[in-house]
Amino acid sequence: MELDTTPALLVDRDVLDHNIARLAQSAQSRSLSLRPHAKTHKCLEIARHQLDAGACGLTVATVSEAEVFAEAGFEDLFVAYPLWVDAARGARLRTLADRCRLTVGIDSPSGARQLVEHAGTAIGVLVEIDSGHHRTGVRPEQAGTVASAAHDAGLEVRGVFTFPGHSYAPDGPHRAARDEADALTAAADSLRTAGIEPAVISGGSSPTALVDLPTPATELRPGVYVFGDAQQLELGVVTEADIALTVLATVVSARDETVVLDAGSKVLGADRATWATGYGRILGEPAARITALSEHHATVQWPNPTTRPDLGARVQVIPNHACNAVNLANELVAVSGNVVVERWEVAARGCNT
């Protein structure tokens, strides 16, 4: 592969294309809109590919991510976060609302009033509900109360949304999908009781995105599905054939069953769920595990001596969490086979405000 230095983030363009097309077709077959979460790739080229495949718009996590994509011409953006808006952020939101169809999350009457005070009423809102992840969002039956407060403050209430984050657990995807469907049904009913018809009923995560269960949802917002990662692999949601994002790394030290690579936490990210068996996987070596990370070292237990790489060899690491790895990189190197075909800027890198 024609890369002079490691570590480098590689995107297998053929696998990426397959992942995008597969979920687009699945969503279409279920009459669901697809609004991918761009915080995973933070990349204009991948976002355009998703829209070309039929996505209705993009989801982002922060105002600064929205600014990057709006500047690049993306016209329909949802900030899936219960923003607490001050004067400075309100001014930025007003500017964004002049450039695109902007929707933001709320999960309290006071948050809605704060939004109106500092950003005006040209921004649509979705009420966030808790469907089992227990992070942000109100109980489903309280959605109507928040929606009424937002409506009374002058905001257009476009519907409800949730994130079934408890899908990231062994045996979690199907259970979380059922919980999400029940919660969204209750929340939509709560809005209707308040006299507000939800045009958007939004949910989804990458582990649940392909779970085909009855749902009241009108749209899905997965992010990691474009790349896959070691978490998805360990959950059984994807296979190695679905992994589009890897880190090309060089073996810098090796002895017995231990191999050390030049890709540490500053490249891979340090996420490790309590159920995960390591800090990442090695593509093509299912028994190998990254057992420790330093800033610039990844320590790999490599139990198969017949395949243990020599010093200077290059291997492809599957990060535990694709979103973190991408946010640490300046560019993504798109490859087809072993040939570099494009280099894409991580345009929204570091956009955390």
C-alpha positions, -999 to +999 in steps of 0.1 A: +000+000+000+014+033-011+016+050+023+049+063+036+040+067+073+019+050+099-004+052+118-030+062+092-068+058+091-079+037+061-114+036+046-121+006+023-142+025-003-159-007-016-170-018+019-181+018+027-202+018-005-218-015+004-226-004+040-242+028+028-263+011+001-274-018+024-289+004+050-304+028+025-322-001+009-333-015+042-347+018+054-365+023+021-380-012+022-395-003+056-407+032+045-383+049+069-363+080+062-326+078+069-308+107+086-273+094+093-253+108+122-223+126+107-204+127+140-191+093+131-172+103+099-172+141+102-164+140+064-181+160+037-174+134+010-190+105+030-220+127+039-226+135+002-224+098-006-251+092+020-274+118+006-268+105-029-280+071-016-312+086-004-306+101+030-331+129+038-306+150+057-279+147+084-278+144+121-250+162+140-241+163+177-230+200+181-236+234+167-201+236+153-206+203+134-237+218+119-218+249+109-192+228+090-219+209+071-241+240+064-210+259+051-205+230+027-241+233+014-260+207+033-295+220+037-313+198+063-296+194+097-307+180+130-287+187+162-296+157+182-288+172+216-308+190+242-290+223+238-288+248+266-286+280+246-269+312+257-265+344+238-234+334+219-248+300+208-281+315+200-265+339+176-248+310+159-281+291+157-299+321+141-272+322+114-276+285+108-313+287+105-309+313+078-288+289+058-305+255+062-336+238+076-324+234+112-339+213+139-326+209+175-334+187+205-351+198+237-360+179+268-374+206+291-398+235+290-370+258+303-347+246+275-373+255+250-378+290+265-340+295+266-338+286+229-365+311+220-349+339+241-315+336+225-322+321+190-357+331+181-385+309+167-372+300+132-357+267+145-378+235+146-375+212+176-379+176+184-386+165+220-361+140+233-374+110+252-356+083+273-362+049+257-340+030+281-305+044+278-312+067+308-290+096+297-310+126+284-347+128+275-380+129+294-402+099+301-423+092+270-456+101+287-441+136+295-433+144+259-466+163+254-459+186+283-425+196+269-440+199+234-468+222+247-443+245+264-422+247+232-453+254+211-466+281+236-431+297+234-435+300+196-415+271+184-425+246+157-426+212+173-417+187+146-420+156+167-400+134+190-367+115+190-347+091+211-314+072+211-316+035+222-280+035+235-286+005+256-284-014+223-246-014+229-246-044+251-245-082+246-280-093+235-290-056+235-300-047+200-334-066+199-343-056+234-334-020+228-354-019+195-385-031+213-380-006+241-376+022+215-407+012+197-428+012+229-413+045+240-418+063+207-454+051+205-461+065+240-444+098+232-462+103+199-495+096+217-485+121+244-480+148+217-513+140+201-531+143+234-515+177+237-529+186+203-496+183+184-493+158+155-457+145+153-445+147+117-411+132+128-407+102+150-370+096+151-349+068+166-322+043+157-287+033+165-262+013+145-269-020+165-306-016+160-307-002+125-312-035+107-335-050+133-368-053+115-395-050+142-428-031+140-421+006+149-439+039+148-406+056+138-405+076+106-367+080+105-335+064+116-303+081+127-274+055+129-239+067+125-213+039+129-230+017+103-209+033+076-176+020+091-183-007+116-159-011+145-147-036+171-177-029+194-201-038+166-181-068+157-181-081+192-219-075+195-224-097+164-240-068+145-213-069+117-187-093+104-151-085+094-164-082+058-184-052+069-155-033+085-147-003+064-125+017+088-091+004+100-059+020+113-028+010+094-001+005+120+035-008+121+050-034+144+077-016+165+084-043+191+078-080+193+086-109+217+069-142+225+032-136+222+034-098+225+034-074+196+035-036+200+021-013+174+027+025+167-010+033+172-019+042+207-048+060+224-041+092+205-050+073+173-074+046+183-092+063+211-093+048+246-130+035+247-135+001+261-170-010+271-171-032+303-181-062+281-154-057+255-125-082+253-099-056+243-091-021+230-095-032+194-091-061+170-066-070+143-082-075+109-078-111+098-066-123+132-097-130+153-078-144+183-055-114+187-065-087+212-052-052+221-048-056+258-033-022+267-030+013+252-005+040+259-005+073+241+016+059+212+017+022+218-008-006+214+001-038+231-013-068+213-015-104+226-009-125+195-015-162+205-007-177+171+031-178+167+028-189+130+011-156+120+029-132+144+042-103+123+078-094+122+093-060+132+084-034+106+054-053+093+021-035+089-012-046+103-048-032+102-064-024+135-102-023+140-108+005+166-132-002+194-152+030+186-149+044+151-162+079+161-133+085+185-107+073+161-119+096+133-121+126+157-084+121+164-074+122+127-068+149+101-077+128+071-092+095+060-073+076+033-098+059+010-085+027-006-098+001-030-079-032-027-044-020-018-046+011-039-051+046-025-079+062-044-087+094-025-078+114+006-107+130+026-103+157+052-120+151+085-137+184+081-155+185+114-127+172+135-127+188+170-161+205+165-172+199+200-190+231+209 
